[in-house]
Amino acid sequence: MKPVAFDYTAPPDVKSALSALAAEGAKLIAGGQSLGPMLNLRLTRPRLLVDISRIDALRIIERRGDSLWIGAATTHARIEDDCDGMLQTVAAGIAYRSVRNRGTIGGSMAHADPAADWPLALTAFGAFIHVHGPAGGRRIPAGEFMVGAFTTTLGDAELIEAVEVPVPSADARWGYYKFCRKTGEFPEASAAVLLDPKRRVANVVVGALNGAPRRCDDLAQRVAQRDQIDANAFAAAVAAVADLDALALRMHAVALARAVEQAVPS
Ligand SMILES: Cc1cc2nc3c(=O)[nH]c(=O)nc-3n(C[C@H](O)[C@H](O)[C@H](O)COP(=O)(O)OP(=O)(O)OC[C@H]3O[C@@H](n4cnc5c(N)ncnc54)[C@H](O)[C@@H]3O)c2cc1C
């Protein structure tokens, strides 16, 4: 199928993007990697597409104090090329380079696919999502931004400006593991771990669930204390936060165990 007819604008800055977005039937487009298929299938029928992919202020990667600010329209490929550590690994593991060349971190957060990488990874980082709209700005913890499958706290007239990622200390340890049937496909189970004792951070998160990624805080405390954790405990941690069938539970438990093993090798 083909999309319904729509108008198109590519505003030069955030202010004009927000005023364009205020129009009836307006919708943002960044990389178009998720919106493109949705338009073709007519799952969405905007009257106006507001293209934010060329707004320079939305494409920054900038150190500010103890955080790294990544503009919402920054592509996965740019993060893969210009960042390091878990950010680099997560970006490089998304789909194929052609998708990464266009897909953006803000688009991924706004689209809120349960299996997407950034909602999981940014929750593990303890990152914040900076949103701008007619009523001004909001700073939302990444773990509270996505509230369900394809559902976020974002209002219709709001856009994501940037994500703020606290920079881990030099001693921080992390793990990131996902099961994909084929390279480049969305995962069927995923997990992320960030341990940063200097910053009192111990985050263990599972993804590719039925809704938003979920934190496993009790398990995180045990991991931080270097407890011996057996397979049953990983399965119990997943079962405590998600209602999954036996196969999915096992896959998530194994993904979790492998992410923990990367962070804290036994
Ligand atoms: C073949 C294929 C494989 C993929 N595999 C993976 C994978 O393994 N892991 C993964 O995480 N992702 C995967 N993706 C998704 C991809 O990584 C993109 O991140 C994702 O499609 C959305 O980013 P985008 O910039 O293309 O957003 P778009 O498609 O342009 O927009 C998506 C939605 O977000 C909204 N939006 C965009 N930017 C903003 C903003 N700044 N503020 C508010 N709303 C905004 C749009 O209005 C739209 O509703 C895959 C995509 C494809 C096509």
The ligand as a MOL file (V3000), in Angstrom:
LIG
                    3D

  0  0  0     0  0            999 V3000
M  V30 BEGIN CTAB
M  V30 COUNTS 53 58 0 0 0
M  V30 BEGIN ATOM
M  V30 1 C 14.4960 -3.7100 9.6370 0
M  V30 2 C 14.4930 -2.9540 10.9350 0
M  V30 3 C 15.0830 -3.5410 12.0320 0
M  V30 4 C 15.0870 -2.8610 13.2640 0
M  V30 5 N 15.6990 -3.4640 14.3270 0
M  V30 6 C 15.7560 -2.8140 15.5060 0
M  V30 7 C 16.4150 -3.3990 16.6310 0
M  V30 8 O 16.9650 -4.5000 16.5890 0
M  V30 9 N 16.4290 -2.6740 17.7860 0
M  V30 10 C 15.8520 -1.4360 17.8780 0
M  V30 11 O 15.9100 -0.8280 18.9420 0
M  V30 12 N 15.2460 -0.8640 16.8370 0
M  V30 13 C 15.1920 -1.5100 15.6520 0
M  V30 14 N 14.5690 -0.9060 14.5990 0
M  V30 15 C 13.9490 0.4420 14.7820 0
M  V30 16 C 14.9060 1.5760 14.3890 0
M  V30 17 O 16.0540 1.4030 15.1220 0
M  V30 18 C 14.4470 3.0510 14.7120 0
M  V30 19 O 15.0340 3.4930 15.8910 0
M  V30 20 C 13.0680 3.2190 14.9890 0
M  V30 21 O 12.4430 2.7660 13.8140 0
M  V30 22 C 12.5720 4.6720 15.2410 0
M  V30 23 O 13.4840 5.6870 14.9280 0
M  V30 24 P 13.2500 6.6820 13.7140 0
M  V30 25 O 14.1920 7.8120 13.9060 0
M  V30 26 O 13.3100 5.9470 12.4330 0
M  V30 27 O 11.7620 7.2180 14.0080 0
M  V30 28 P 10.5630 7.4690 12.9870 0
M  V30 29 O 10.2260 6.1990 12.2710 0
M  V30 30 O 10.8230 8.6700 12.1670 0
M  V30 31 O 9.4170 7.8170 14.0380 0
M  V30 32 C 8.9070 6.8280 14.8980 0
M  V30 33 C 7.8870 7.4760 15.8430 0
M  V30 34 O 8.5440 8.3720 16.7250 0
M  V30 35 C 8.0320 9.7070 16.5820 0
M  V30 36 N 9.2010 10.5610 16.7600 0
M  V30 37 C 10.3530 10.5340 16.0650 0
M  V30 38 N 11.2360 11.3910 16.6040 0
M  V30 39 C 10.6230 11.9860 17.6450 0
M  V30 40 C 11.0190 12.9640 18.6050 0
M  V30 41 N 12.2450 13.5110 18.6310 0
M  V30 42 N 10.1240 13.3330 19.5480 0
M  V30 43 C 8.8780 12.7910 19.5770 0
M  V30 44 N 8.4460 11.8580 18.7000 0
M  V30 45 C 9.3180 11.4620 17.7470 0
M  V30 46 C 7.3630 9.7440 15.2230 0
M  V30 47 O 6.3230 10.7000 15.1890 0
M  V30 48 C 6.8390 8.3230 15.1230 0
M  V30 49 O 5.6340 8.2130 15.8360 0
M  V30 50 C 14.5220 -1.5610 13.3670 0
M  V30 51 C 13.9320 -0.9600 12.2500 0
M  V30 52 C 13.9210 -1.6440 11.0400 0
M  V30 53 C 13.3090 -0.9610 9.8430 0
M  V30 END ATOM
M  V30 BEGIN BOND
M  V30 1 1 1 2
M  V30 2 1 2 3
M  V30 3 2 2 52
M  V30 4 2 3 4
M  V30 5 1 4 5
M  V30 6 1 4 50
M  V30 7 2 5 6
M  V30 8 1 6 7
M  V30 9 1 6 13
M  V30 10 2 7 8
M  V30 11 1 7 9
M  V30 12 1 9 10
M  V30 13 2 10 11
M  V30 14 1 10 12
M  V30 15 2 12 13
M  V30 16 1 13 14
M  V30 17 1 14 15
M  V30 18 1 14 50
M  V30 19 1 15 16
M  V30 20 1 16 17
M  V30 21 1 16 18
M  V30 22 1 18 19
M  V30 23 1 18 20
M  V30 24 1 20 21
M  V30 25 1 20 22
M  V30 26 1 22 23
M  V30 27 1 23 24
M  V30 28 2 24 25
M  V30 29 1 24 26
M  V30 30 1 24 27
M  V30 31 1 27 28
M  V30 32 2 28 29
M  V30 33 1 28 30
M  V30 34 1 28 31
M  V30 35 1 31 32
M  V30 36 1 32 33
M  V30 37 1 33 34
M  V30 38 1 33 48
M  V30 39 1 34 35
M  V30 40 1 35 36
M  V30 41 1 35 46
M  V30 42 1 36 37
M  V30 43 1 36 45
M  V30 44 2 37 38
M  V30 45 1 38 39
M  V30 46 1 39 40
M  V30 47 2 39 45
M  V30 48 1 40 41
M  V30 49 2 40 42
M  V30 50 1 42 43
M  V30 51 2 43 44
M  V30 52 1 44 45
M  V30 53 1 46 47
M  V30 54 1 46 48
M  V30 55 1 48 49
M  V30 56 2 50 51
M  V30 57 1 51 52
M  V30 58 1 52 53
M  V30 END BOND
M  V30 END CTAB
M  END
